Each structure stands twice: as C-alpha cells, then as structure tokens.
Amino acid sequence: MSTQDSHFTVRHDGVAIEVSRGGRGRPLVLCPGLLTTQADLRELIGLLRRDHEVVTFDLRGHGLSSSADRYTFEAFLGDFGAVMAESGYRAPLLVGHSLGADLAVHYAAARPDAVSGLVLVDGANPVPEPFLTEADLPEFRAMAEGLRHEFERLAGTARQVLLAPQDFLDLNVEIEAVRSGILDRYRKIGCPIHLIMSTSMAGTGDDERTRWRNENWRAGVERLVRERPHLSTSWLDADHGLVVTHAPEIARLIRDAAKATF
C-alpha cells in the first residue's frame, strides 16, 4: 500500500464529504468528533499513518466538507456509512472520537462482520445520568452562542464549522437520547473494543457541576465494563480535547491495542 496521501469526495444525501487516505499497513478508518476537522487532527492522523493506511474525513458542515440542511445523528451516521462503502475496506479497524465513537458503535452494531475492532475515544458512553437536563439547557445554550464567534473566526479555512448554535444544541440533546440506549448496540458487537477515556471530560474546574459531570462520565465507563467485561480501557489525564492535546499518547494506545487485541 502506498504512503502517498490522496483525497477524494464522497457525495451522500446532497452533501460533499471530503475524504483523505494515506499511510501504510492495516486499514483504519478514523471518524472525527463534533466540531473537529481533519486539520485539527493533523498530528494524530500523521502518527496513525506510520502503522496503518488511514481513511478519514470531515463531517458534514465541518472543514472542507459542504454544509447541509440537516445535522442529525442519523444524517451523520449515513455519511459515515457512505465513506465506509467508498473506502473499499472489508473489515477495517474503526477509531472514533466523541460523536465519532457513537457513529462507529452504531455502524458496527448494524454490520458486525464489517469491522475488525473498535477504538472509542471519549465517546459512546452509557452514562447513568443525563448530562443535559432541563436545568442545564440555559448553560449549554450560552455555550452554543459563545461558539458563534469561534466559528466566524475560522470561516473559510480547513477548520471551519458551518453549524449554527441551535444545530449544536439540538445535536447534543439528540446524542443524549442516543446514548441512553447505546448498551443495546454494544450487545450486538462481537469484535474487540478498546476505550480511551479522559479523566476530566467536562474540564478541570472545581465547581460542583463539573465534578459531577466527570464522575458521571467515569460511572458510565464502569457501567459499560460491567456489561461488556471483555472490552479494555485506558485513561488519559486530559479533557475532551485529548485527540488534539494528547495525540502521541492516543496513537501509541491504538498501536498497542491493535497489536495485542485486534
């Protein structure tokens, strides 16, 4: 397999999804998380390509992919399936971060023979209590509005995000509902699974709500391990941006997991 980087476009549901392929070795498909682009993941992608032929892409409304009329979980899942089909891989290793982890789990549950293994980075977590209650909506709405300025700053670049604040809020509410039933998806997956989770998913603040969210995140992982004891877990002292801040550690954990388990 060639190490030369190539780029192509997958068209699905009226959206142009920009895909890249490069590296040499066992096929790996990397699915980014919400608000994360290939440009953001440049270091991690480069490290993974030392051991794998990596296919990755920009989500709809992200980076070099086009905007869309819908930013729903099912829409993102459909795009992911289209990229998988276009990759030509029979049973690659799937790596997903955040929303990308949820997409990978749903894809693998629907097509258990089409995946050789899963590495899930800080996502697809069956937390015992919802993060987004009615009481939390004002905080998350303010967070979404605050992102507007960052989106405007990145407009026209390979790191742009075209979602409106309401799209971001609605999708997070939907992901909460998706994760409430994700244990059923895990029960349909027979391939090896490795989790790479952050110790401070909600940040390092010492306020009560941040501490509770981080505890809830850990409790979700513990719940998943009890339900599916065959999966393995690694923890990184990081927040939810670990795919950017801890790229070398994540690449090493993926390499070790692939050699030992997959």
BELVENGI-V840205 format. One record per run of one state. SS is the DSSP state (@ for helix, = for strand, . for the rest). FROM is the first residue (numbers start at 1). LEN is the number of residues. If there is no record, write none. Layout:
ss-><SS;SS>
from-><FROM;FROM>
len-><LEN;LEN>
This chain:
ss-><.;=;.;=;.;=;.;@;.;=;.;=;.;@;.;=;.;@;.;@;=;.;@;.;=;.;@;.;@;.;=;.;@;.;=;.;@;.;@;.>
from-><1;6;13;15;24;26;32;42;49;52;58;62;63;73;88;92;98;99;111;112;115;122;134;155;161;162;165;181;182;187;192;199;208;228;232;237;242;246;247;261>
len-><5;7;2;9;2;6;10;7;3;6;4;1;10;15;4;6;1;12;1;3;7;12;21;6;1;3;16;1;5;5;7;9;20;4;5;5;4;1;14;2>
